[in-house]
Each structure stands twice: as structure tokens, then as C-alpha cells.
């Protein structure tokens, strides 16, 4: 498992998802400003990135993977199913709970919708979350455009 590559992919995926994750349109009620949403969303991503890195390192150690060693497809799937998908889903829910900003909320909604679509793709093919950064490319781009710069950072 190329720990550096996988760690980078992991952080990118998690950050992208988290960034793109927010409150889905009508299901949220909060009256939050864009600045508050961005600040709190980035804080959620920061905490999630730290948690995910710790869990990833523990996974690598428990799996006996050495630095520079490629994981098996089964290990990629396990990593995605036990760490990435639950973590990203949690971050999405936390960001959604912030509510959609009253002004400039369309961007937040677009990020959230994209993140949720990316999660669905990841659930269909978990190993793709680890082996490909493309799963969350659109989400990452939308998130960065909106100001969620921690989410999706490499």
C-alpha cells in the first residue's frame, strides 16, 4: 500500500465529501450566514481529517502494511467501508445540521448534493474511494469555489 498515496487520496476524498456535504435544501432550517457556514464547515472538515488520518494509520498498522506497500483490493474496500464512508457520512450530516445560508445558499446546496451523489457512488464501488480521486472531484471543486477550503484539501 502506498501509504503516502493512499493517505493523500484518503484525505482528498474525505475532505471533498465533507466539503460537499451540507444541509440538503429543504431539510434544514437554520438561519446561518455564508461566513458562519464556511467557518463551521471547515472546522468540521479539519476535525474529520485528523480523525481519519489517525484511523487510517491504525488500519495500516493492524493490516501489517509497510510504507510504500500497495494494499490489496480487499484492503481498499475494507478501508473505504470501515473508515471513509462512515466518516464522510458523519461529516455530511454535521455540515447539513448547520443549515443552508439564507444568502448565497445555492452554492452550499450544490456542494451537499454533489457530496451525497459521490457517497452513493462510493457505496456502489467502495474501493474506488481509495484508488481514485475522481469520485469527489466535482464536489471538491464546488466546495473550494464556495469557500470550504479545508474540505478536499490534499
Order of alpha helices (4+ residues) and beta strands (2+ residues): alpha-alpha-alpha-alpha-alpha-alpha-alpha
